[in-house]
Amino acid sequence: MTLVSVGALGKHYGAELIFEDISFQVARGDKLALVGINGAGKSTLLKIIAGLESADAGQVAMARGTRIAYLAQEVRFSGDRTLWEEMEAALSSLAALRDEIAALEPVIADTAAPGWAEAMERYGELTARFEHGGGYEIEPRIKRTLQGLGFHEAQYQQRLTQFSGGQKTRAALAATLLSDPDMLLLDEPTNHLDMQALEWLEQFLRSWDGTLIVISHDRYFLDRVTKRTLEIAFGRLEDYPAPYNKYLELKAERLERRLKEFQAQQDFIAKTEEFIRRYKAGQRAREAKGREKRLERLKRDHAVERPKEQTRLRLFLDTKLRSGELVLALAPLVVGYPGDRSHESDPRVLLRADDLEIHRGDRVALLGPNGSGKTTLLRTILGELKPLQGQPRLGHKVHIGYYAQGHDVLNWDATVLEELTRVSPGLGEPAARNLLGRFLFSGDDVFKRVGDLSGGERSRVALAQLTLLPGNLLILDEPTNHLDIGAREALEGVLKEYPGSILFVSHDRYFIDAIADKIWNVESGRVREYLGGYSDFAAAREAAAAARPKTKDEGPKPDAGASSGGSTQTLDARPSPLVLRPSSQEDRQRKRRLAALEAEVALLEQELGKLKSDLERASVAQDVKRVTALGTQYAELETLLAEKYAQWEQLAA
C-alpha cells in the first residue's frame, strides 16, 4: 500500500533552485535513506513531506489517517517540562484514550443505564486500541527508550532547559520514537549518539514495522537500517532499490552507462556534422540537408546530457618527519580533574590507561560512551591538562598535529583566509587561495568570517590548517563531525595514505573500519585495547560476552556467601606464553599485545586476591555497606578478567 506519493516537486529559495521535478512513492513499511551533499535540499524535502514547508511546484499526497513524526536537526523544546513529562507528552494520544476509558467505566458499571450497550461497545473498542498501542506498559516503554539512548534515572526529573544541546537532541529523538507514528522522518538522528545508543537505535528501527525516511551521514547506520536509497544531486532525485553500499555500486554502474550513452551520441553528432560540412554544397546536398534537420531535432528533443559529478575535497596530508619506533606510551596514566582543596573535594577520575603504546604507523581509534573522558585523555596527551597520576610519554622526534572536535583552535572572528595564513605565515595569499580551493572555498568565500560558517565549512577550514602543520602524530577529535559522506570518504582516502601515526576519536563506525588497526575502548573507567577495526572490536566483544559465566556453575561470582563470611573463588588458570614469528609488523604487534595481556591478567588476579581478603575482613566485621561495595568491584573485575581471557584466546588463535 502506498503511504506517500510525491509528484513533480519543486522548490526555490529566492532565485536559487533547490530541486525540481522530484517524484517518488513510499510504500507502507519502506525504510529509505535520503542522501546528498550538504545543501542539496535533503532537509527541505523532509520538511515538505512533514507539512512544515510548502513546495513551489508539485504536491505530496498522503494516505488518509497517516500519522507522521518529524525530528529536525536543530531541536527546540517549548515550555519548562522535565524529561519524563516530555516523554509522557509524546504519548498523549494514549493518555487521551486512557482518560476516555476511565470516563466510561462508571457508565458500563450500571447495566441498566440508558445507552449501556453503545457505551460497552465503545469501551471495548477503546481498550483494544489502548492495548494495541502499548498503553498498559507506558512507563516501561519510556524507561527502555530513555535508557537505550543513554539517559539515567537521575535525569528523568531534570528540566530540559538544563540539558546540553546533545542531550536535547537525544531527548527529542526519544519523544519522536515514543510517539509511535505510521511514518518517521528523521534528520540526522545519529548526531550526538555514542556507540551504545547508536546500536540501540539501529536495533529499534530494524525491528520497528513502520515507515522510515532518514537523513544520515553514518554509512554503517544506513547500511544496517535502510533498504532503499534516494539521492538528491544537482536539483534532481535518483532512486536506488538498495542500502548504502549497494547503492554506491548501482550508482557507479548507472554513471558508467550514461557516460557511454553520452559519448556514443557525441560521436554520432560529430560524424553527422562532418558529413554535413563535407556534402552540404555538393551532389549530396539534399541528403546533408535532411541529416541536418534530423540532427537539430535530436539536439532539441533527445539530447543526452553529460552526467554530472560532485566536486570533491582534494585533501593531501604528508609528513617528512620520521619518529622513533615508539610514538606514545601511557604507563600507567590516570586522567580526570583535580579536587578543590578549599571545599575538600576529591579528584574526579575519568579513566585509567595502563601500559598502552602507539608505535610508528599505528592507527588507533579511541572509543567509549559520551562523557567517559575521551577528549580529556587527548587534552592530557597534548599537555593542556595535567594527569592525576603518571605522565604520557612522547617518543623520539614526535610532533603532534591536532584537530579539535569543537573547532576550538579556530579564531571565529577571523576570515577563512586569515585563519590559514595564521598557522602558516609564509604561505602567501595566492598559495592560500589555491589550497582553500581544494577545500571547496572559492571566490569571496575566503573572506567569510569563521563564526558565520556552517559546521561543515568550519570542519573544512580546520582540515585545511591540519595539512599545513608538520606533525607525524595526528590526534583527531571527531574529525568527521559536520562532514557529508563525500568529504568523509575523501578524508578516509588521505588518512589511509598518511605515513605517520594517528590517534582519533570517532563515532563513525565505517570510518573507524576504514582507518583503524587498533581500538582503545573506555570500559568501566579503564582503557582496553583490541586489535583490528570496528568490526573486529565488535566481534571480540561478542566473543567476550559469550565467554562470560552465566551461572554459578559456569564460573566464579561473588554471591550471598561473600557477604556472610563465605568464601569466594578466583580464576587461577593463566594463559601460557605464545611464541610468534617476528617476521612482520603485525606479528610484532601481536606479540606485544599478548605480553601486555598476560601482564594485565596477572595484575587483575592480584587485585582479585586482595579484594577477596578485604571482603573476608569486611564480612567478619559485619560491615554490610563495605561488603556490598567490594562485592560490586569484585564482580566487575571478574567480568574484566573473563574478557581478557577471551581476547587472549582470540589473539592466540
URJO-V142507 format. One record per backbone hydrogen bond with DSSP energy under -1.0 kcal/mol. CO is the residue of the C=O (numbers start at 1). NH is the residue of the N-H. If there is no record, write none. Layout:
# URJO-V142507
CO/NH + CO/NH
This chain:
# URJO-V142507
1/28 + 3/63 + 4/26 + 5/61 + 6/24 + 7/59 + 9/22 + 10/56 + 10/57 + 11/18 + 11/19 + 13/16 + 16/13 + 19/11 + 22/9 + 24/6 + 26/3 + 26/4 + 27/30 + 30/212 + 31/227 + 31/228 + 32/214 + 33/230 + 35/232 + 37/40 + 41/45 + 42/46 + 43/47 + 44/48 + 45/49 + 46/50 + 47/52 + 47/53 + 57/10 + 59/7 + 61/5 + 63/66 + 67/182 + 67/183 + 69/185 + 71/187 + 81/160 + 82/86 + 83/87 + 84/88 + 85/89 + 86/90 + 89/92 + 91/95 + 92/96 + 93/97 + 94/98 + 95/99 + 96/100 + 97/101 + 98/102 + 99/103 + 100/104 + 101/105 + 104/108 + 105/109 + 110/113 + 113/116 + 115/119 + 116/120 + 117/121 + 118/122 + 119/123 + 120/124 + 121/125 + 122/126 + 123/127 + 124/128 + 125/129 + 126/130 + 127/131 + 128/132 + 129/133 + 130/135 + 131/134 + 134/137 + 137/141 + 138/142 + 139/143 + 140/144 + 141/145 + 142/146 + 143/147 + 144/148 + 145/149 + 146/151 + 147/150 + 152/155 + 153/156 + 155/158 + 156/84 + 158/83 + 159/162 + 160/163 + 164/168 + 165/169 + 166/170 + 167/171 + 168/172 + 169/173 + 170/174 + 171/175 + 172/176 + 173/177 + 174/178 + 175/179 + 177/180 + 182/211 + 183/69 + 184/213 + 185/71 + 186/215 + 188/191 + 190/193 + 194/198 + 195/199 + 196/200 + 197/201 + 198/202 + 199/203 + 200/204 + 201/205 + 202/206 + 203/207 + 204/208 + 211/184 + 212/32 + 213/186 + 214/34 + 215/188 + 217/219 + 218/222 + 219/223 + 220/224 + 221/225 + 222/226 + 228/33 + 229/240 + 230/35 + 231/238 + 233/236 + 235/20 + 236/233 + 238/231 + 240/229 + 240/242 + 243/247 + 244/248 + 245/249 + 246/250 + 247/251 + 248/252 + 249/253 + 250/254 + 251/255 + 252/256 + 253/257 + 254/258 + 255/259 + 256/260 + 257/261 + 258/262 + 259/263 + 260/264 + 261/265 + 262/266 + 263/267 + 264/268 + 265/269 + 266/270 + 267/271 + 268/272 + 269/273 + 270/274 + 271/275 + 272/276 + 273/277 + 274/278 + 275/279 + 276/280 + 282/285 + 284/288 + 285/289 + 286/290 + 287/291 + 288/292 + 289/293 + 290/294 + 291/295 + 292/296 + 293/297 + 294/298 + 295/299 + 296/300 + 297/301 + 298/302 + 325/360 + 327/395 + 328/358 + 329/393 + 330/356 + 333/353 + 334/388 + 334/389 + 335/350 + 335/351 + 337/348 + 340/345 + 348/337 + 351/335 + 352/527 + 353/333 + 356/330 + 358/327 + 358/328 + 359/362 + 362/502 + 363/517 + 363/518 + 364/504 + 365/520 + 367/522 + 369/372 + 373/377 + 374/378 + 375/379 + 376/380 + 377/381 + 378/382 + 379/384 + 379/385 + 389/334 + 393/329 + 395/398 + 396/324 + 399/472 + 399/473 + 401/475 + 403/477 + 404/407 + 407/410 + 411/414 + 412/451 + 414/450 + 415/419 + 416/420 + 417/421 + 418/422 + 419/423 + 424/427 + 428/432 + 429/433 + 430/434 + 431/435 + 432/436 + 433/437 + 436/441 + 437/440 + 438/314 + 442/445 + 443/446 + 444/447 + 445/448 + 446/417 + 448/416 + 449/452 + 450/453 + 454/458 + 455/459 + 456/460 + 457/461 + 458/462 + 459/463 + 460/464 + 461/465 + 462/466 + 463/467 + 465/468 + 466/469 + 472/501 + 473/401 + 474/503 + 475/403 + 476/505 + 478/481 + 480/483 + 484/488 + 485/489 + 486/490 + 487/491 + 488/492 + 489/493 + 490/494 + 491/495 + 492/496 + 501/474 + 502/364 + 503/476 + 504/366 + 505/478 + 507/509 + 508/512 + 509/513 + 510/514 + 511/515 + 512/516 + 517/532 + 518/365 + 519/530 + 520/367 + 521/528 + 523/526 + 525/352 + 526/523 + 528/521 + 530/519 + 533/537 + 534/538 + 535/539 + 536/540 + 537/541 + 538/542 + 539/543 + 540/544 + 541/545 + 542/546 + 543/547 + 559/562 + 561/566 + 581/583 + 584/588 + 585/589 + 586/590 + 587/591 + 588/592 + 589/593 + 590/594 + 591/595 + 592/596 + 593/597 + 594/598 + 595/599 + 596/600 + 597/601 + 598/602 + 599/603 + 600/604 + 601/605 + 602/606 + 603/607 + 604/608 + 605/609 + 606/610 + 607/611 + 608/612 + 609/613 + 610/614 + 611/615 + 612/616 + 613/617 + 614/618 + 615/619 + 616/620 + 617/621 + 618/623 + 622/624 + 623/627 + 624/628 + 625/629 + 626/630 + 627/631 + 628/632 + 629/633 + 630/634 + 631/635 + 632/636 + 633/637 + 634/638 + 635/639 + 636/640 + 637/641 + 638/642 + 639/643 + 640/644 + 641/645 + 642/646 + 643/647 + 644/648 + 645/649 + 646/650 + 647/651 + 648/652 + 649/653
